[in-house]
Amino acid sequence: MTFTVLVPARLASTRLPNKPLADIAGLPMIVRVAQRAAQSSARAVVVAADHANIVAACSAHGIRAVLTRSDHATGSDRLAEACALLGLDGDDAVVNVQGDEPLIEPALIDACAALLESRSDCVMSTAAHAIGSPAEFDNPNVVKVVCDAAGRALYFSRAPIPWWRDGRMSGTTQLPSPAPLRHIGLYGYRAGFLRRFPMLEAAPLERIESLEQLRVLWHGERIAVHVAAHAPGPGVDTPEDLARVRAIFAAT
């Protein structure tokens, strides 16, 4: 299994300014993410940055980075440019690790890459885990996924899916069985598809749900889903998230 990890990093963030450079136990967050990803089986880990300050921070700590355009609409667009800069194409495997996941599990990265390699019927792979609470199930900030019998994504939504008709009509607060799945924002791609993705027309469902992966399904492509045994460590979106992750690092 041979694959490259790409980590998109954007300096601007409305909820946490300069997020990639936020200090976590003495290192910028983007460096923490890359170091964690380097513990996987990836042949290379490369940060796809939108600002020279991110590239400089990576270089100072021995992390490879490429400077991409600052006007990309999505992380996938940024990764497509990074693939071109790195000469990745065709069946070259790429795993997209988000730049705000300093606690990402290396084994989960490997599982996503291995699933892509084993599923020639799918252009992408991703991950999910069982939801454990009704509040999480109902939270629109928690993305859910439902799969077919072959483990391929049927749909992603911010709504609570699958909708338990009889249970909800009876007023229960319990979760349906089997447990619904929370999507984990980790993606494996074949580089040829990743470079083609930005040229695909945006899907109406993608705009409604604000979920970019729905474009893949809307165009008739398939996404394989790895179901992890447990939830990954917390990501960083807000100052509160950053404080939580800093506390975890301080305790280790």
N, C-alpha and C positions, 0 to 999 in steps of 0.2 A: 504494500500500500504506500504510494508516494503522493504527497499532497503539500500544498503551500497554504499557510495561514495568512490571510490578509486582515488587517485591523483598520477600519476606517476611523479617522479622527478629525473632528471639526471643532475649531477653536470657539466659535460663537455658540452660546447656549443661553436661552432665556432664563432658565431656572437655576443654572449654576455656571456663571461666567468663567471662561478659561478652564472648563472642566477637564480636558485632557492633561493639563499641567497641575491640577490640584495635588497637593502633597499628601501622600499616604506613607507614613512611617519612613520619611526621608527621601522618598522617590516620587517622581510625577506618576499620576495614575496610569497614563498611557504606557509607561515603562513597566509598571507592575503587571498590566494586562499582557504585554508582550513577553515578559519573563515567565508568566504563568503558561502562556500558550506554547512557549519553547520547551516546556516539560512534556508536551505531547510528542507524537511520532512524526510531526511535520518536518519536512526537509529544510524548510525556511519559514521564518516569521517576518513579515514586512508590514510596517505601518504605512497606510495611505493617508497622508496629511493634507490639510488645506491651507496650512500656514507655516512659514519658515521657522517660527518659534517651536513648533511641535517637532519638526525635523531636527532642529538643534538640540532639543532636550533628548530625543532618541539617540542621536549621534554621541552625545556626551556619556551615554551609558551603554554604548555598544549595540544599540538596536538599529537594525536597518530600516530606513524610511524613504519613501518617495514623495515628492511634492506634486500634488494634483491641483486641478483648478479649484478656485474658491466658490464658483457659482453653480456647483452641482446641486440638483434638486433633491437627490436621494443618495443614501449610502451606496446603493447598487450602482448608480452612475459613477461614483467615485471609484468603486472597485473595478468597474469595467475599464476605466482609464488606467488604473494601476496594472491590470492584466496586460494592457497594450504596452505600457512602459517596461514591464518585466518580460515581455515576449511570451506570455502564457496564452495558449489557444487550444482549440480542438478539445481533446479528452483530458487535458491537464486538469487535475482536481484542485479545487480551491475551497477552503473553509473560511467563512466570514465570522470572525469573533468580534463582537461589539467592543468599542473602545472604552466602555464604562462598566466592564465586567472583570474587575481585578481578582475576583474569587472564582473565575470559571474553572471547571474541573478539566484537567488535561485528558482524562479518560473519556469524558463526554465529547471532546473534540475528536478524539480517535474514533469513537463510535459513530459520529456523524459522517466522517470520512469513509469508514468501512462500509456503512450502509449505502452511500452513494456508489462505491465501487461494486457492490453486489447487485445493484438494481439498474440494469441497463434500460429498463422501461421508464426510468425517472430522470429528469434533467436536474433535479435538486433533491437534497435531503435536509431534514431539520429534526428538532427534538421536542418532546413534551413530557409532562409528568402528571400523575393523578392529582386532582384538586381535592383538598382535604376539608374545606369549610364552605358552608352556604354563602358566607359573606364574600369570599374570594370568587365563587361561582357567579355571583350577581354583580361583581365589580366591573364596570366597563373598561377600566384600565388593565384588566387581566384578559389577555387574548386567549380564546378557546379554540380548539381544533377538534373536528370529528373525522374519523378515518373509515376507509372501506375494509373489506375482509383481508385484503393484501397489505394492509398497513400504509396505504397512500391517503393523503389528505383529500377529504371531500370538500371541506369548507373551513375557513377561519372566520371568527367573529368576535366582536366585543360583547355580544349578547350571550346569555346563558344557554349554550347549546351542548347536547341535545335538550330540547324543551320537554320536561317530564309532564305531559298533559294531565294524567290522572293524579299524580302526586300534587301538582300545583293546584289543581281544582279542589282537592281535598284539604288544602291549606297547610300541608306539611312543610316543615323547614329542612327536612332531610335532603341529602343529595340523591340523585338517581343512581341506579346500579346497572352496569359497571360504572365506576367513577368517571365523571367527565375529565377531560384533559386540558391542562394549561399549556399553551405554546411557549416554548423557550426560544428566544431570538438568536438562534445559532443556525447557520445555513452552510450546507455543502453544495457546490456547483461544479459543473463541467465548465471550464473557462470559455469554451466556444459559445455556450448558451449565455453565460454572464456578460460577454461582450455584445451579444445580440439583444439582451434584455432591454437596455435603454431605448432601443429603436422600436419596441413593441408599443402599440397604442395602449394608453392607460385605460383600465377597465372602469366602467361605471360603479361596480361594487367596490373597487379599490378606493374610489373617491368617497363613497358613502361611509365605508367603515374606517377609512384612513389606514388601510393595511395593504402595503405594497405587494405582498406575496399573492394576493388575490388576482393580480394581473397574470401570473403564471397559470393559474387554474382557468381563468377566463379564456385564455388562448389555447386551451386544450392540452397543456403540458401537465406532467405529474410530479408530485413531491412526495418522497418517501419519508415516513415519520418514525424516528427512534423513540420508544417510550422508556424514559429513565426511571430507575427505582425510587428516586427521591428528587426533591427540588434542589436546584443549584444554589450557591451562595448568593446573597443579595447584590444587585447592581447599584449603580449610582446615578440618580436623576436629579436629586435635590440636595440642599445642604444637610437635611436630616439624614438622608441616605449616606452621605459622605461621613458624617459623624459616626454612624453605625459601623461602617466599614473600617474606619480608623480605629474604633474600639476593638474590633475583631483582630486587626493586625497587632494592636498593642498588647493583646492578651496572649499572643502566640510567641 
